Amino acid sequence: MHTDLPSIRCVGYRQMWSYLEGEISYDEMVYRGVCATRQLAKRQITWLRGWEGVHWLDSEKPEQARDEVLQVVGAIAG
């Protein structure tokens, strides 16, 4: 394997590769992985905000989110 592979560019893999190569410490790998994950999540949320008709679920209210999902699935199923 080498760093030019597309899979190595995925979140977490690049940081793990640097750790396995001895370039960074374990703690630095974890820190960079968390930062990269947050950056990706922010980009995804920004991208989704451009979509019309997206229904956002509140992760702080899992029961409400479950009920909303079941309602949508029920409507689709007929």
Secondary structure, 3 states (H helix, E strand, C coil): CCCCCHHHHCCCHHHHHHHHCCCCCHHHHHHHHHHHHHHHHHHHHHHHHCCCCCCCCCCCCHHHHHHHHHHHHHHHHC
